[in-house]
């Protein structure tokens, strides 16, 4: 049976779709040759020069693919005869013994209870599903078969080339390339597919060849620190798993004018990412501080600015800087993504925002880091949230250790970021004005709910409970507003666009209930009601000892330095707004 499972990959190379292809490119030819040498793929004949003819530019039907798979498995005639009849009515006679065996051994499933889809072309989603099943992943549990590319992208088998729009443009050559790249990817049991097939470690030279076929940048040497790196890195006491700095302070400073793509090519360790943020004074002069909020249906949604938007706006908010750093370091560790958590004030029994940090996976270990501790003009060695753990659940345990009486966590989520941005979060029901914290059910295949205090969510009168992955709600990137990606423009560009109470701070219009900041001495806040500047209002400050706010005669609120998580209340007539100060 081990041999049976080991050679499942052969079917991947024999299932194809019916769209005509151009001659296979060199990568696909090389991939087929690699698989042929490993005994995982056979040609359809022989070329005039004696080399195998792989027919990489030709399509195959499902029945043909299953037949070829079983033949490659070396199944004898007697075994085929003894296989139970499959329940499919559309299988031609010549293919029935092979289909029966494949069905009995869970190598194939039909498109319905009584149809194999014998003459159907195979889509990219279907093919990738076959690959993932061979690797031990379960559709409906680990991934959505109709969007299987989300998991193959995450595993490094594919790299965004397949999606809902490019689902049928899939050729035999694509199958060869995908199958070869799968050999180096992690199966559900933690081993590479190669190791599961052959029972031994994937050779380094073959791994390098497969990585090149996948179009990945070769891992650079992170074993030695560059001379002249910043001394504050030693103060952070970063774990060796994150690698060592490869640049001096002088070299990092020279990257001040680099584009996002140039930074992605140049920086490949967390220590150098930290040096870049500190040495270029990232976040000290932001255009826009906060996350992106937009309306869809009856809910207000929150996402964080894209990496490009974060860089263009010089934004050090937790969401923006985590997107920026994830983008730059993507592919430099085994995996990377985000840890998101939502918080509430236990005494006041109301939500008070949330936080985002990054995680990196190296082998079976996870390392987290909070880049807000080193951006926006701050350097807080004790605020790095840097934990080394052996499981995702342990991340949640570490996060909950950060709780205080006033800062209590109600939800923790690991987001692997296969969509290259953080999950969109349902933030507020516009009809009831209740807070919430959930996402669409489809995202469960790219994220892991590590902790949820459903009891508190259900009991809090100002909170609307949802299962974190809510199947009744759909969301996709096409529904995000265009301005979500540039980091410079808000849905409400000016206070005159907002009905009701709002404040205007550093070029950003902020409605009640939102988190903003950090604030610095001398910055100002203006109050608006229905688009009109207000001078007659009351201001209540929950922490006057640590947050110094004064109101001038013209209604301008002048800020002193303030600590994070300070709540202020503004009342103007019958309208009242609650705001939470963010930042370090």
N, C-alpha and C positions, 0 to 999 in steps of 0.2 A: 504493500500500500504506500510505503514511503516513496517508491519509484513512481507510483501513480501520481501522487501529489507533486513530486518533484518536477514532473514533465508536463504539468498543466500549462506551463508557459507555451508549449507548442501550439495550443489552440489559439493563443493570442495572435500568433503569426499567421494563422490560417483563416481567421475570421476577419473579414474586411468589408468595406462598403462599396456600393455600386457606382460611385462617381468616378469617371475616367481620370486617370492621373497622368502627369508628365513623368518622364524618366526619373527614377529614384535618384535623389541627390547622394553625394558621397558619404554623408553621415549615415544614411539609411543602409547603404550598401555595406559600410563598415560594421554597423550594428548587426546585420544579418550574418556577416562573416564571423563575428564574435560568437554569436549563438550557434552557428554551424560547427565551429571548432569545439564548443562545449557539449555538442551532442543534443542540443535543445531545438534544433531546426534543421529541416532537410529541404533541399531544393526540389523543383518540379522537373528538373532535367539537367542537362549538361550543355554549357556553351561550347562554341567551336574551339575555344582555347583550353577546354578541359575543366574550367571552373564551374561550380554549381550555378544553375539558373534559378534564382530565387523568385522571379516574377513579382518583384516588389511594386510594379506599377499596374498590377492586375487585381481585380476584385474577386471575391469568393463568396459563395452563399453559405448560410449557416450549416446546412446539411453537409456540404463539402468540408467545411472546417471541422465539424465533429468527426466525420469519417477519417480525415487525415490525422486528427489528434489520436484517435484510438489506434490507428495503424502505427503511429510513432511510439505509442506506449508498449508496443510489442505484444498485444493481447492475442492469444491463440484462438483458432477457429472454435474449439470446443467451449472455451469460456464465453465467446460471443453467442454461441447457440443456447447456452444455459441462462443467459440474461433474461429477465422478465420483460414482457412487452411494455413499452412506454405508452402513455395514453394519448399519443399524438396521431392525428388523422391525416396530416399533410406531408408525411415523410415518404419519399419514393422507396420502392422495394429494395433497391441496391444499398440504401443507406440505413435500413431499419436495424440490422444487427449492431451497427456501430452506435446508433442513437440509443438503442435499448441499453447497451452497456454504459454509455455515458450518463444517461438519466439515472440508472440504478446506482451509480457511484457518485452522484451529485456533481458531475462535471459540467452539466448543462441543465438549464431550465427552459421551459417553453415560454412563449409570449402570452399563453393562456393555459387553461386547464387541459385543453385538447389540441393545441396548436404549438408546434415547435417554431414556426416561422422559417420553414426549411429553405424557402426561396428568397427570404428577405436579406437585404443588406444589413450589415452591422453598423450602428452609429458609434461615434466616439464615446458617448456615455455608456453604451452597452459594453464596448470593448474594455474600457477602463474598469468597469465593474467586474469583468472576468479577471482582470489583473489583480484587483484588490481582494477578490474572493480567494484567489490563489495564495495571497499573502496572509490569509487568515482573518481579514476584516469582514464584518457582517453588514450587509446593506440593511438600512432601517435602524441599525444600532450604532455603527461607526460612521456611516456616511449615507447620503441620499443618492440612490443609484441614478436618478435623473440628472444629478449634478455631481457625478463622481469625480470630476476634475478638481473639485475643491480639495478633496483628500489627496489625490495624486500630485497636485501642486504643492501641498504642504509637505509631502514626503519627498519632493524633489524628483519625481518621475516625469512630470510635465511641468511646464513653466508658463502657464497662462495662455497657451496657444489654443486650448479648447474651451468652449463655453456654449451657452444656449444658442448663440448665433452661428457658431462654427462646430456644430454637433455632427454634421453628416460628411464634412470634408475630411474623411479619414481613410487612408489607403493602406495597403499591405506594407509598404515601406514605413508608414507611421507606426504600424503594429510592431515591426521589427525594432524600431528605435525605442518605442515605449517599453517593450519587453526587455531590451538590453538595459535601459536605465533603471528598470525595476530591480535588477539583480543587486544593485548597491543600496537599495532602499530598505528601511526597517519594516519588518513584518510585525504583526500584532504581538508576537511573542518576544519582540525586542531584537531578534537576530536579523541579519540581512537575508534577503531571499536567496542569494547565492549560498549562504551558510546553511539554510534550511534544505536546499537541494542537494548539496554536495557534502555536507557534514564537516566542513572545514572553513577556516577564515578566508574572506575575500582577499586575494593577493593584492599588494599595494599597486603593482604595475597595472593590473586589470582595473582596479578602482580608479586610478588616474585616467585610464583610457575611457572608462564609462562616464566619468565626470566631464571629460572633454566632449564626449558625444552629447551629453546633456546641456552643453553650452555653459557649464559652470566655471567660474574663475577658480583657479587652483588655490587651495589654502596656502597662505603665506606663513613663513616661519615666525612663530610668536614665542619662541623659546628664550630669546635674549632681548634685554631691554636696551633701547638706544641710549647713547650717552647724552647727557644734558636734558633728560626729561625732567618735568616739574617735580620738585620735592614734595608738593602736597599729595602726590599720588601715594607716597609712602605713608603719609598720615592716614589715608583712607584704608590701608591694610586690605587691599582687594585680594580675593582668592586667586590662586594660580590658574584655576580653570578658565578665567577670563582672558588669559594671555598677558603679555608684557607690552609696555609702550614701545613702539617702533620708531618714534620720532622725538626729536628734541623740541624744547619750547620754541626755539627759533624756527625750526621747520614747520611746526604747527602754526605759528603766527603768519607764516607765508601763505597759509591757506585761507586767509581772511576773505579774499575775493573769489574763492572757488565756487563753481556752480554746484548744484545738488549732485549731478552725475559725477563730477570730478571728486567730490567728497566721498561718494560711494566707492569709487575706484581706489582712493588713497587710504581711507581709514578702515581698518578691519579688526581692531580690538577695542574693548570697552575703555581701557586706560587712555588710549589716544582720542576716543570720543569725548572723554571727560576733559582732556587737555584742550581740545578744540573749543568746547563750550566756554571754558574758563578764559583761555588766552585770547579769544576773539570777542570777549564780553557779550556773548550771546544772551539776548533777552533784556539788556539794560535799556533799550529804547524801542519798546514794542509799539507797533501800530494798533494791535488788537490783542486784548488779554484773554478773552474768554472762549469757551467752546461755541460751537455752532448750534443754534436752535432753529427749528423750522416746524411748520405745521403739516400734518398729514392725517386726514380723517378727523376724529375728535381728539387726537392727541398731539401734544407738542413733543418733538423728538430732539435728542441731543446727539451730536457726533463731535469728534475732535477734528481740528483742521488737518488737512493733508500735510505730508512732509513738505511739499512745495509751498503750500500756504503758510506753514509754520516758519520756514526759512525766510520767505519774502516779507513776513510781518514781524520777524524777530521776536516771536512769541515764546515766553518761557513757561506758560501754563502747563500743568502736568499732562494734559491730553496732547497738546501741540508738541512739546519736546519729546514725548514718548513716541509719537508718530515719526518725528524727524529722525530720531536715533535708530528706531527699528528699520527705517528705510535704508539708512546708510550702512548698517551692519547686517542687513539681510544676506544670508548665504555664507556668512563668516563663522557661524556656529551651527551645530546640528539642527537647531530650531531656535526661533525667537518669537516673541509676541508680547502680550500685555497681561497684567493682573489689574483688574478693576474692582473697586469696592464702593458700595454706597453706605452712608453713615446717618445716624440720627442722634439727637440730643435726648438722653434718657430722662433728664429732669423736666424738660419742656415737652417731651413726647412729640417731637416733630423732626422731620428730616433736616439735615444740615450739610448736604452736598455729598461729596465722594472724592475719590482719588484714583490715579492711574500710575503704575510703575511698569518697568520692563522686566521680562525674564529671558534667560538664555539657557538652552539645554545643551549639555556637553555629555555625550554618552547617556547614562541613566541618571545623571544628576542635573539639578536645576539651580541656577543662580539668579537672584533678583537684584535690581538696582533702581534707585529713585533719582532721576536726573534733575528734579527740582532742587536737589541739595547742592548742585554745582552750576546752576544757570540763573539768569536774572540778577547777577551781581551778588549772589549768595554763595557761601561755601560752608556747609554744615556737615562735618565729618560724622556727627552722630545722627544725621537725618537721612542716611543713604538707603535705609531699608534693604541692606545687602544680606541676603540669607542663602546659604548653601544647603539644599535639602535633597532627599532621594526620591521624592514623589510630589505630585501636584497637591495632594491632600495636606502634606506638610507645609506647603506654602500658605494655605489657609490658617493653619495653626500658628504660624509666625505672624501673619497679618493680625490675627485676633489678639496677639500679645501687645499690640500697639494701642489697644482700646484703653480709654479712661472713662470716668463717670460721665463726662460731657461729650465724649467721642466714642460712640458705640457703633459697630458694624452690623448691618442687616443683610448684606449680600456680598459675596466674593465670587468672582468669575475669572477663569483663565481663558484668554482669547488668543488663539494662535495666529490670527491675522492673515488668513489665507486670502482675504479680499483686500489686503494691503492697507486697510484702514481699520480702526476699531469698530466694534459693533455699534449700530445705532440703538440708542436706549430710549424707550418710552419714558418721558420725564414728568409729564403733567397731563391730566385730563382737563381739557379746556372748558368742558361743560360743567363739571363739578368743582373745578379748581383744586382737585386733590393731587398730591404728589404720587409718583409711581416709579418703578424701576424694573423694566423688563425689556425683552426684545422679541423679534419674530421667531416662530418655531423653527424655520428653516436654518437658522444659525446654530442649532444645537450640534451640527456636524463639524463645526469649526471652533466650538467653545465648550468649556466644561464648567458646570456650576459646582463650585467647591463648597459653598455655604450659603444658606438662606434662612433667615429668621422669619419664617412664615407666620409664626404665632404673633410676633410684634406687628408685622405688616397687616394682619387681619384685624388686630385690636386697635390700631392707631386710627383715631377718627379723621385725621387729615391725610391718610394714606390709602390708596386704592390698590388692593392686592391683586397680582397676577402671578400665575406660574411664570418663572423667569423666561422660559421658552414657551411663548404663547402661540399655539397653533391656530388660533382664531384671527391672528394678525399677520399680514404679509408686508414685506418691506424689501425693496431692492434699490441699488445705487442710482438707478435712473430717476428715482423720486427725490433724490437729494437736490436741493437748489444749486444752480451753477456757482453761486457765490461761496458755496461751502468749501471750494477747493483753492480759492485764491488768497484767503486769509486777510483780506483788506477791506471787505465790504460786508456789512451786516444786512440781514433781512430788513431791519429798520435802520436806515442810514442816518436819519435825523430824528430827534424827539417829536417833531411835528407829524411823523407818520404813525405814532403810537396813540391809541385810544386809552384813556385812563392815566394812572400814575406811573411815572418812570423817572429814572435819574440818568444824567449824562456825565460820563466819566472817561477822560482820555480818548475822546472820539468815538466812544461806544455807548449806545443806548441800552440801558439795562432795565428790564421789567421786574416787578416784585417777585421774590422767591429765588432769585438767581444769586450765584456766588461771583464775586469779582475781586480784583486786586492782583498782586499786592499793592498797597498804597505807600507812598513815601511823603515825607514832610514837604509841604508846599503845594501838593497837588490839590485840585479843586473838584467839587461835585456840584452840579446844578439840578434842581428839582423841576419837573414838568408835570402838568396835568392837562390831559387832552391837547397836547402840543403847545401849551402856553407856559412860559417860564413863570415860576412861583417864587414869591418872597415871604409869604405868610404860611408857615407850616411849623410843626413841632418835630423835634429830633430826639429820639431816645437811644441811648448808647448802653448796651449791656455790660460793657467793661471799660468804664471811663478811666480806670487806672492804667490800662495798657493800650487804650485806643483814644487818642486825643483828637477830637473833632470840635471845631468852632464854627459858628454861623455868623457871617457878616450881615450888615444891614441890607445889602442888595440880595440876600438869600443864598449867596455862595457859601458852600460848606468847605472850609479849609482843613486839610488833613495834616495831622502829625503822624509820626510812625505808629503803626498798629500791629498787634500780633494777629496771627491767623485765627479763624473761627470766631471772631467777634461778630455779634449780631447787632444790627442797628434797625430801628423802626422809624419810619417817616409817616406822619399823618398830615394830610392836607384836606380840610373839609371833612367829608365822610369817607374819604379814600385813605387806606393805610397800606404801606408796603414794608415788607421784611426783606432785609438783605444780609448776606453773610460775606465777610471779608476773607478772601483767600490769600494765597501766597505763603511765604515762609514765616 
